[in-house]
Amino acid sequence: MSDGTALAGPDGALRCPWALSAPEYVTYHDEEWGRPVRGDDALYERLTLEAFQSGLSWITILRRRPGFRTAFAGFEIASVAAFTDADRERLLADPGIIRNRAKIDAALANARVLAEWAPDDLDTLIWSHAPDPATRPAPKTLADVPPVTPESTALSKALKKRGLRFVGPTTAYALMQACGLVDDHLETCVARGAL
């Protein structure tokens, strides 16, 4: 049982303890989590997947990500915005994704909203909420990593004001962590500062 500090992984390097709970996590942790994600479609994908993760383990989403990408047309905003009622029914019946009606409806509604935005608006809005890294000391243990921050609360409010759904402060903070707006790798983690 971890005390929340970094643990040695299969190669002996120290990692955030959550990264060692499943084999897929090591790769995700080392190569994706906390690295900058830019572009409207890429951020729409992360925002959608974080919303689907709400109430579930991230490994559930990670293992189904290929199915999500297929079902949601590679998360291309323009394509998803054009989905019909038949597409919605297809998604509700697709065992390769999480078949949650409210989350599917939010993903479709969000694509329709985002399709009306100017190019790079989503990218600009999300990244405008990145805190100054100098104001954020490296967490020593998982207990030092907050579930919500003032920046994620502000981002959530800004996204909701623009018409997006399933974007609460906790989801917004998970998005910020996953997309590199903050570096919440632990102080002694091999991936810390790898941005």
N, C-alpha and C positions, 0 to 999 in steps of 0.2 A: 504494500500500500504506500502510495506516494504522500509525502508531506506537502506536496504542491511545488516542490522545487524540480529543476530539470533532472531527467533520468538518462542513463546511458541507453542508447538504442542498440540495434543489432550490430552496428559497426563500431560500437564503443563511444560514439560522439554523444554529447549531452543534448537532449531535446526536451521541449515542453512535454510534460507527462501525458497529456491527452493524445499526443501523436503516436504513442506506443500501444494504444489499446486495440488497434487493428492494423493489419499489414498495409492496407490502402492509405491509412492516415500518414504513414512515414513519408511516402511520395508526395502526398498532398501538402503536408506540413513543410517539407523541404523545398518543394518546387513551385508551390502556388500561394499558400496562405501568407498574407502579409506583403505580397509583392504587388506593385502598382498595376491596376487594371484600368485601362482607358478605352474610350469609345462607347457610344450610346448602346449599341447592341450587346456588347460584352457586359456593360453595367446592368442593362435590363435583364440579362441572363442571371447575373449574381443576385440582383434584387428579387427576381422571381423565385430562385432556388432558396434564398434565405426565408422568404415568406412561406414556401412549402415546408421548410424545416421547422417552422414554429410548432412547438409541442412534440417534436420528434428528435431523434438523434441525427447529427449531421452525417454519420456513416450511412444511414438509410438513404439520404439524398445523394451522397457521393456514389454509392453503388448503383443508383438509378439514373445518374446524370446522363449516360449515353441514351437511355430511353427518353428522358426529358428532352434532350437535344433533337432527337428524331421527331418526337411528338409535337414539339413547338417550333418546327422549321428552323432549327439552329438558332432560335431566339432572335431572328431577324425581325425587328419591330414592325416594319412595313408588312411582312408576310403574316405575322400573328394578328396584326390589326385587321387584316382582311378575312380572318377566320369566320366561318358561318356557324349557324346553329348546328349543322351537321358535324362540323369540326368539334364543336363543344361536346356533342354526344359521343364522338369518337374518343375524345380525351377522357370523358367520364367512364368509358369502358376499357381504357388502355391499362393493362396490368403492369406495364413498364414504367408507370409514373405513380405518384400518390393521387388517388382518385378522390380528392376532397373538393366537393362542389364549390364551396366558398372561395377556396384558393385558386381553382381553375377560373372561376368567374373573375376574380381579381386580376389574374395574369392577363386575361383577354381584355378586360376593361383598361388595365394599365397600358397595354400595347396601343389601344385605340387613342388614349390620351397622349401618349408619347409620340405617336405618328403625326400629331398636330404641332409638335414642338419643332423649332428650328434645329438644324443639324448641330450637334455638340452641346445642346442645351442641357441634356441630362448629365453629361460628363462635367460641364462647367458647374452646374448646381451642386452635384455631389462633391466634387473636389474643392469647392469654395468653403466646405465645412471641415476640411482637414485641419486639425490643430497644429500649432507650431511644435515640431518635434522637441525643441529645446525646453518646452514647458512640461514634457512628459518623461519622468525618469523611467528607466527600464524596470519592469516588474521583476522582483526577485522570486516570488512564488505566485501560484495561480490566484491566491487570495488578494494579490495586489492588482488584479485585472478586474476593472469594474464591468458590470453588465450593461450600464447606461452611463453616458456622459452628457454634459451640457451641449456639446457639439452634436451628439447623436439625437438628442431631444430637439435641437434646432433643425437638424436635417429632416427628421421625421415631420415636424411641423411644416417645413418648406415643401416637402413632397406632397403632403396631404393638401396643402393650400393650392397646389397646382393640379389636384384631382386624382392623385395616386392612392391606392388602397393597399392594406396589409403592410404598412410601412411604419409600425410603431417604433419607439425609441430603442427598444432592445434589438429589433430586426435591423434598424438603421446602424446600430453599433456593430452588430455582427458583419454587416456589409462593409463598414469602415475597416474592420480588422481584416476581413478576407481580401479586400481590394487595395490594401496598402496605404490607406489614409492614416493609419496608426500602425506602429510596430509593437505588437503585444507579445512577441516572442520573449521568453524569459531572459534575464540578464546573461545567464551562462549557456543559453541555447545556441547550438551551432548555426542556426538560421538567423540569429539576431543581427540586425544591421546588414543583411544580405540584399537589401533593396537597391 
